[in-house]
Amino acid sequence: MSTIRRPRKGSLQFWPRKRAGKFLPRVNWSSIISKKRLKGFICYKAGMASAYVKDDTPNSMTKGKNIIVPVTILECPPMKIFSVRFYKNNLVKTEVLAENPDKELKGKVKIPGKKTFSIEGVKDYDDLSIVCYSQAKKTGLKKTPDLSEIGLSGSLEEKLNFVKENLGKEINVFDIFERKNLVDIRGLTKGKGFSGPVKRFGIALKQHKSEKGRRRPGSLGPWHPARVTFRTPMAGQLGMFTRVIYNNSIIDLGNSQEKGKAEGKLKNIENYGNINTDYLIVRGSVQGPSKRQLLVTAPLRETKKQAKRAYELIELR
């Protein structure tokens, strides 16, 4: 006889299961430690491929051998600084806009006609961060850029110097990430729309002669308390949720205009097209469909096992 005890269907870790409010999620930058000054970068998912690589991981069973691993290609157009946010006691004290922002931003945010503040005039603050926007027009996907607040590492003086040096200039992905680095990828999953409890929570089908439906829970709860709790698996929104994939290894990065080992696979990508700017190749799969905007950040909880992994790209297949 089988046991009647089993874990509940559907994790309660993620709740409520509803559509995310925006494509690029907020990040607690204070808990992320980065060796580079900037802690994140805005990228776009192009698609997946198979990478033929040489395994250089110490103590690996395939060390020194050529293996095939699944990879995801991300296009990373240059970013620019839109504004600088100054904080006092974890509250935004002042926000200073950069001069001459791109005209594509007019449909995204309201830009004041006159500049009222300058960076040098801001005093008495204990932290600062920058709001960056991607130059999506260079990818060929769309014209409207994506904005996200990105944290900086270092002392206040080092952060301020970084802002002054890069105001009005393009920030490239090479300035932040290198080969063999670990990164976290934050973004939204594929949207599935309104789904039933079998697909949404994975509950078992009832027998074919059951009353009131086969693809429904057997009970919505006890008689008392006389209400349905939020723990009951019911139909609703599935997908379009904010998720984080931790500790992805960067196998390769480069520019599409330069000849490299991934040159042949950067054109005519299904449901995407050609990669026209910089790119990242990360190990494994990434949430979301093609063309989805993602926030690639320094690792939040880097593990020793993942940090030891090293792959040398031979070719993309």
Secondary structure as GFF3:
##gff-version 3
##sequence-region A 1 317
A	DSSP	three_ten_helix	29	31	.	.	.	ID=ss1
A	DSSP	beta_strand	40	55	.	.	.	ID=ss2
A	DSSP	beta_strand	66	76	.	.	.	ID=ss3
A	DSSP	beta_strand	79	88	.	.	.	ID=ss4
A	DSSP	beta_strand	91	97	.	.	.	ID=ss5
A	DSSP	three_ten_helix	103	107	.	.	.	ID=ss6
A	DSSP	three_ten_helix	119	121	.	.	.	ID=ss7
A	DSSP	beta_strand	127	134	.	.	.	ID=ss8
A	DSSP	three_ten_helix	136	138	.	.	.	ID=ss9
A	DSSP	beta_strand	147	150	.	.	.	ID=ss10
A	DSSP	alpha_helix	156	166	.	.	.	ID=ss11
A	DSSP	three_ten_helix	173	175	.	.	.	ID=ss12
A	DSSP	beta_strand	182	188	.	.	.	ID=ss13
A	DSSP	beta_strand	191	195	.	.	.	ID=ss14
A	DSSP	alpha_helix	197	201	.	.	.	ID=ss15
A	DSSP	beta_strand	236	239	.	.	.	ID=ss16
A	DSSP	beta_strand	242	255	.	.	.	ID=ss17
A	DSSP	three_ten_helix	263	265	.	.	.	ID=ss18
A	DSSP	beta_strand	278	283	.	.	.	ID=ss19
A	DSSP	beta_strand	293	297	.	.	.	ID=ss20
A	DSSP	alpha_helix	304	308	.	.	.	ID=ss21
A	DSSP	beta_strand	311	316	.	.	.	ID=ss22
###
